[in-house]
Amino acid sequence: MNILQNILDTSYKQIIMKITITQQIFGITALSMIIYKSYFKYKRYLKVQRFEQNAIRKVAQIRQSIQEFEIIHQDEFLQDQILIKQILKSNIAALKQLIRSGKVTITQILLTIIQQSINQNKTLNFLSDVLFEKAYAEARKQDEELKQDKTLLDSHELFGIPISLKDFLPIKGFDTTFGLQSRLFQPEEKDCYQVSLIKYARGIIFAKTNAPQLGKSFETNNRIIGRSKNPYNLNFSPGGSSGGEAAIVGCHGSVLGLGTDVGGSVRVPAIFCGIVGFKPSTQRWHYYVKNRVSPAFSGWNQIRTVAGPMARSVDDIAVMCQVQLKPEYYERVIEKDFHFRPIPFNVEEYKSNKKLRVGFINNFPYINAAPSQQNVVSEVVELLRDSGHEVVEIQIPEELIKQSIYNYIQQIVSIDYNGKIFYEIFDDEPPIPEYNILTLGYKTSPFFKRQLANFQTFFKSERRALVTKAFIPNYTVYDFLQCMGIRQKLIEEFNKIWIASGIDALILPPSSVPGIRHGDAVVSQIQFFYSYMFNYFDYTAGVVPVRRVHADELDYPHHYDLLDKVARASLALSENLPVGIQVVTKPFQDELCLRVMKEIESKVNYQGFI
């Protein structure tokens, strides 16, 4: 009995000892995991702190550069207010005429433009980098060259013209941040393709402008420069993602600029700020800098990004097109994409007076346009008819619209399963509030998103359910290819509608509303289908301001869901905002698109910011 008891006691002690050892192992493992997570959490904290300090340092650097420039050149700024206003309101042709007449020098024009940009930046906050001294030296050099050779003014399209660029376009010696703190103080080693061509045409680049993080928002906000504002109403967004560029051109702080467009990112901010914006044919204009952000990001090229000009006149847009499509300049670029070759700009086609058949759409019932948007389309239709053009209404099936929105969001968002590319690029930097829904979509499980979509459908919020479903990720290569195939099918359907109608061009609103308040971009993405549908279908498109919003156009009569509620709140405050028209043509018909835009511009006599 004693022997049995001893055996049992020994076994019990061994079991207790094993349990104790197991507990110790689990405890050590748990503690190790806590220490491991805390260590990496602390490292992320230090990284974010470093990013924030760099942003503070950058803003201070910009302010110092501006202050030093104003002090050094304070005696050189023009004092004649009439001449200053004349310079600020002039397009490229008028500025060259002023130079030719001897009224002003290139340096005086540059200083006047810089002074206007500095003054307006205090409230609109659009400058992300300044090249003032570099531009000043180039202007002085051009003045001296012009004394020796008067033909330079005509032989170089942009000779003497101050130009600004969206942050996303790399310039040698300056940062290309894509709105991200992590990319500060990493100056570019070479100019991008567009910048090279501008310099060949002797344009004077003097500033870079603000854009949202990674350009995925219709609001221009980031954690470096902050939020940019609309020149016509400080409570409204200048649009995005080329919002900083639209604001600087819209307030006459620049003559001509370049933005980028993958979802209306040139056209939406352009019309919000009362200027002309143009999305060229993606296979005529070169833009390929995504590989500077992330290898995975550069592989996403189904819906192509394209650089696009922004100005206060269509003629200035045409000048930039001539520069970017000039074969002589293309041949001079050392590093070029041999799979791309520009088709020279056809000036004769741009200036043609041939009568056209123009289609119009004033509203998509699925995304109802505000009264101001629809009224402007009707007004332009009458102007075109009075000019002898044939104008016909075009109907787009609602199912085609729904499928296109769904598939576009799929390709923009859910292809990046769980936001892997998104978070890799952000490198622990917190996203701006405008990305709250995007990040929530990445973090939420597919199962929950399916249930949420069913819930939204049950409560008759069909459009929100459509967006929620589009956030459900593509898991396999098959799903990815199917997504691409659906897009090709929808493009073919849209092409058939275009061919059957026999139209040369199409006019419609650029968006369902004339503007959005700060913060509304979180839920307003679907309102801009009017613009990004032509990135999706890969057509050429541009926008022209027509007039301002009238006091009797502030009511939004549709009460559908949260999207309409946000639109209604913005519209109630939109009086006097710019409102305009979008012109669309088939791919490669850039000249025709600009020609229609020019004709509309000449008939409406839009009164701008000054």
N, C-alpha and C positions, 0 to 999 in steps of 0.2 A: 504493500500500500504506500509505504514511504517512497519507494522507488518510483511508483506511478505519479505520486504527488510532485516529486522532484522533476520528473520529465515534463509534467504539465506546467510547473513554475518556470522551467527553463524556456519552454516553447512560448509561454506568455511574455516573458521578458524579451525574447527575440522578436516577437511580433511587435511589442511596444517599441523596441529599438528601431525596427524597420519603419514603423509608422513615423517615429521621430525623425529618422533620416530622410524619409520621403517629404515630411513637412519642411524640413530644413532645405531640401533641394528646391521644393516649390517656392519657399520663401525667398531663397537666394535668386531664383529665376525671376520671380515677380519684381524683386528689388532691382535686379539688373535691367529689367525692361523699363522700369520707372526711371532709372538713372539714364538709360539709353535715350528714351523719349525726351526726358528733360534736357539732356545735352543737345540733341538736335533741335529741340524747340528753342533753346537759348541761342544756338547758332543762327537759326532763322531770325530770331529777334535782333541779333546783332547785324545781320545782313540787311533787314528792313530799316534799321536805324541808320546804317551806312547809306542806303539808298536815299532816305529822307534828308540826310545831311548833304548829300550831293545835289539834291533838288534845291535846297535852300541856297547852297553855294552858287548854283547855276543862275537862279533868279537874281541873286545879288550881283553876279557877274554881268548880266544883261543890263541891270539898272545902272551899274557903274559905267559901262560902255556908253550908254545913252547920255548920262550926265557929262562924261568927259567930252563926247562929241559935241554936245550943245555948247560947252564952255569954249572949246577950241575954235569952233566955227561960228560963234555968236555974231560976229561982225559981218559975216558973209550972207546971212539969211536975207531974203528980199523983204522990203518994208511996204512996197506998193501993193495995197490990198486988191486993187482991180486986176493987176497982173497976176498976183497969187491965185485969185479965183479963176482967171483965164487958164492958167496952167493946170489947176486941179480939175477943171471940167473938160480938158482937152483929151482927145484920143491920140493915137500914134501919129496919124497924118497931120493933125493940127499942131502937135508938139514939134514935129519936124519943120513945119512951116514957120513956127515961131523962131526956131534955131536958124533957119535959112534967112529969115528977115533981119536977123541980128538983134532982135528985141531982147533975147535971153541967151545965155550959154547953157551948155549941157550940165555944167556944174550947178548952175542956179536952179535948173529944173529938178535935178536930183535933190538938192537941199530943200526945196519947197515940198517935194513929195515926202522926204524923210521927216521934216517938221510936222506935216499933217499926220503922218503915221505915229509919231511920238505923242502928239496931243490927243489923238483919238484912242491910242492904246491905254491911256490912263483910265478910261472907263470901259473900253471894249475888251481889253486884255487878249490881244491876238498874236503878239510877237513871241516867238519861241527861240529865236536867235537873231543877232544883228550883225550885218557885214558892212556897217556904215563907212568905216575908214577905208576898207578895201574898195568899196563902190566909189567913194570920193576920189581915190587915187585914179581909178579907171576913168571917171568923168573928166578929171583934169587932163588926163592923157588924151582922151578923145577930142577935147577942145583944141589941144595943140595940134593933133593930127588933122583936124578939120581946117585949120588955118592953112595947112600945106596942100590939102586935097579936098575940095568941096564935094567931089563925087561920092565920097564915103557915105554921106547921108542917104544917098539913093541906092548905092551898091550893096549896102548891108541893111537888111530889113529892120533890125532892132537897134541900129546905131543911135546911141544917146537916150535910149528908153529905159527907165527904172522898172525893174521886175522883181516880184516876190514869188516865193515857192513854198508849197506845203512842206512840212517837216519830213514827209516820207520820201522826198527826192534828194538823194545824196549829193553833197557839194564837198569837194576836196578841202580838208582842213577843218571841217565842222561836223558836229554830231548829226546823226540820223537816229532819233530816239524812238520813233514810232509811238510816241507818247509814254514811253516807259522809263522810269527812273534808273533801271538797271543798265540802260544803254547810254547814260550820260558820260561825258568826258572820254569818248572813244571816237576821235575825229576820223573822218573818212580819208582813205589814201588816194582816192580818185573821184572824179566827177561821174555821175550817172550819164546815161546816153542823152537824155533830154537837156541836161545842163550843158553838156559839151556842145550841142547844136545851138543853144541860146548864146553861148560864148562865141561860136563861129559867126553868128549873126550880129555880134557885138552888143548884145543886150547887157545891161548893168544890173546884176543881181545884188540887192541891198538888204534882204531880210528873208528869214524863214518863219513860217506861221504855225499856229497851234493846231493840234488834232487830238482826238480821243485815243486812249490806249488801244493800240493795234487796229484802230479804224473801224471798230465794229458797232458804232453807235451813231444815231442821227443827232446826238448832242456832242458838242466839243468841250470835253472836260478831261483832265488828267491830273496826276499827283505831282507834276512838275510846275506847270504854269498855272493850273487851275482852270476855271470855267471862262470861256469866251462868251461875249454877249452880242446881241443883235443891234446894229446901228439904229434901227427904227424904233425899237422898244427894248429897253434893258432887261425887262422881265421875260423876254422871249429868247429862245436859242437862235444862234446864227445858222443852225443846222449842222450836219456832220456827214462824213468825217472831215471834209475840207472846209470846216466852219471858220477857222482862223483866216484862211485865204479869202473866203467870201466876205468876211467882215472888213478886212483891210482894203480890198478893192471896192467894196460897197460904200465905205466912208471916204473914198478918194485918197486913201493912204498908199495906194499903188496904182500903176497904170494897167498892168497886165500881170497875170499870175498863172500858175499851174497847180492843179490839184490831182487827185486820183479818184477813180470811180469803179466800184465793183457792185454797187447796189443803190445807185443814185447819189453817191457821195460828192459829185461835182454839182449835179443839177439841183438837188434839194437845197443845199446851202446857198447856191447862187440865187435861186428865186426868193428864198427867205430874206436875202440881203439886197434884193432889187438889182441884180446884175445878170449878165449873160453867162451861161455855162454850157459847155459842150462835151459830150461823150463821143469821141471818134470811133471809127471802126477798129475793133481790137486787133485786126490783122494788118492794119495800115500804120498804127501807132505802136511804137515799141515801149514796153514797160515790164521790166523783170528784175525786181530787187527783193522779192520775197525770200530768196536764198540767204539774204543778209540777216533775216530774222530767225529762220529755223529750216533745216533741210526738209522736215516733214511738211512744213507750211508751203515751201516752194513746190512740193509735189502736187498740191491742190490747185489745179488749173483748168477745171471744167468750166467754171464761170470765171472768165478772165478779167483781171484788173487792167485798167487802161488809164494812162495819164490824160488829163483833159484841161484845156485852157479856160480861164475865167477873166472876164473883162467887162467894161461898161458899154461896149459897142460890138456888134457882130463883125464889123470890119477888122477890129483888133484881133478877134478870134481867128479870122481868116489869115491875118498876117502870121500868127503863131503856127497855124496849120502849114503855111508855105515853108516856114523855117523847119518844122519837124519832118516834113515830107520832101525836103530838097535833096536830090541824089548827090550833089557835090558835097554837101555837109556829111551825108551818110558815109561817103567814101573816105572822109578824113578821120572818122572815128576809128581808133586803133583796135579796141576790143568791141566787136559787134556780134550779133546773133545772125548767123548765116541762114537760119530758117525764116528770117524776116527781112523783107526788103520794102521800103516805102514806095508807094505809087505817087508820083509828083502831083501836087495840087493843081487842079484845072481851073485857072482863073476865069476862062471864058464860060465854063459851065456855071460858076458861081455868079457871074454877071448876066446870065441868060434871062430873057424876058418871055420865054416860052410859056404858054398857058398850060396849067396843070389840072389834074384831077386829084383833089385832096379829100381824104376821109376825115371824119371827126367823131370823137366820143366825148360826151360831156359828163358821163357818170357811169360808174359800175355799181349797180344796186347792192352788190355784196359788200362794197366798201364805199358808201355814199359820199359824194363830194359835197362840200359846203356850197351855199348859194353863190359866194364870190367866185369860186372855181368854175362852176357851171355857167355863170353869167358871162365870164370872160371868154369862154369857148364860143358861146353864142355870138358875142360881139365880134370876135375875130372871124368867125364863119361869114358874117355879113360883109366885113371888110374885104375878104378874099373874093366873095361873089361879086362885089362891086368892082373889083379889079379884073373881072372876066374869067376867073377860075371856076371850074366845076367843083362843087363841094357836096359830098354825100355822107350820110350817117352810116357808121359801121357798128355792127352788133357783135360782141364777143360773148360766146356762151358762158353762163355762170359756172358750169362744171369745169370748163377750161381754166377759168380764173382760180377756182378752188384748188384744182390739182397743181397748178403752177405755183401757187403760194406754198402749198404743202411740200412740193418737191424742192423748191428753192430753199426753204428753211432746212429741209433734210440735208441738202448739200452744204449749206453754210454752217450748220450746227451739229447735227447728229452723226455725220460722218466721223467727226472727232469724238469717238466713244469716250464718255466720262471726262471729256475736256482735257485729254492727255497733252495734246499739242498746245492748247490754250494755257494750261498751267506751266508747261515747260518753258514757254516764251515769257510768261510773267515772272518766273524765277522767284516765287514767294512774295512778290509785290502785291498788296491787296488791290483787287479790282475796284473800279469806280462804282458808285451806287447804280449807275445806268446799266450795269451788267448783273444786277441782282437776280433777275429772272433767268438770265443765261446761266449763271453759276448754280442757281437752284436746280435748273434743268439738268445740269451735269451731275449734281450730287444725288438727285432723286432716282430711285430704282425704276427700271422699266415697268415692273408690276404696278407700282404706285401710280406712275404716269398714265397707264392704261385705265386704272380705276378712276383717276381724276378726270380724264377725258370723258368717260362714261357719265360721271356725275355732272360735268359741265353740259354735256349733250342733253341729259335729262332735264336740266333747268334752263334749256333753250339758249345756252351760250355757245352756239355752234362754232363761231369764229375762234373763240378761246380754246375750244376742244380741238379744233383743227391744228392750232399752234402746238398744243400740248402733245398731240399725236406725232407731230413732226419732230418733236424732241426725243422720241423713242429711238435709240441708236440702231445703226446697221451693224450687225455682228459679223457677217461673213463676207467674203469676196463676192459671192453670188448676190447677196443683198445690195452690195455697193454697185455692182455692174447693173443690176436691175434698176437701181435709182438713176444711174446715168442713162439707161435705155429709155426710161419713162420720159426723161427730159427731151431726148431726141424725138420721141413720138409727139410730145406737146409742141415742140418747135415746128414739126411738120404740119400739125393742125393749124397753127397760127399762120404759117406760110400759105396754106390753102385759102384761108380767109382773105389774106392780103391779095393773092392772085385773083381770086374770084371777084373781088371788089374792083379790080383794075385801077387802083389808086397809085399815085406817084409818091405821096406823102400822107402822113397822119398827124392830126393835132388833137390834144387832150390835156387835162390838167396835169401838172407835175406831181401833185399829191392831193389827198382829199381835203386838206386844210391849208390855209395860207401861212400858218406858223404854229409852233408848239412852245408852251412855257417851259422854263427850266425844270428838268426832272420828269417831264411827260414822256420822254423817249423810252423810259423803262417799259411802257405798255403800248407805245404808239407805232411799233415797227410796221404793222400791217397797213397803216394809213399811207405808206409810201410805195405800195405795190404799183401805183401808177408810174413810178420811175423805175424801180428795180425789175419790173417785168421785161424791160428792154436790155438789161444786163443778162437776164435769164434767156431771152430769145436771141440775144447777141445782135441787136439792131443798132443803128446809129441814131443818136438823139441829142437834142439841145433844148435849152429853155431861154425865153425872152420875157422880161417884165413888161406888163401892159399898162397897169394903173395901180392905184391903192384900193384897199378894202373900204367900202362905203358903210355909212352908219346903219343903213337898212339891210345889211348883209351879215349881221352878227348872230342871227338865230340859227341853230343847227336843229332842224326839225325831226331828226331821227333818234329814237330812243330804243336802241337795240340791246346794248350790253355795256360793260365797263369801257370799251374802246370808244363808243359813242359818247359816253359820259365825259371822258377826258377831252375828246374833240369839242364837245359843246362848251366846256369850261374855257378852253383856249380861244375858241371862236368868239366868245362873248367879249374878249379883251383885244381883239385883233384889228380894230379900226385903224386905218392908215398904214397898215402893213402892206408891203408890195404883194401884188398878185399877178400871175403871168400865165404863159402858155408853153406847152411842151410840143416840139416838132420832132417827128420820127420818120426816118427813111430806111430803106434796106441797107444791109452791110455794103461797104465800099462806096456809098453814095453821100459822102461827107459834104461835097460841094453843093449838092441839091438841098440837103438839110439846111445848110447855112444860107443858101439863097432864099428859101422860104422864111427862115428866121429874119433875114435882112429885110424882106418885104414887109413882114409884120411890124418890125421895129420902125421902119420909115413911116408907117401909117398911124401908129399909136402915140408917138411923141411922149414917151414916158419921162416924167420929171423925177430925177433921182434925189440922192441925199443932200446935195448942195444945189 
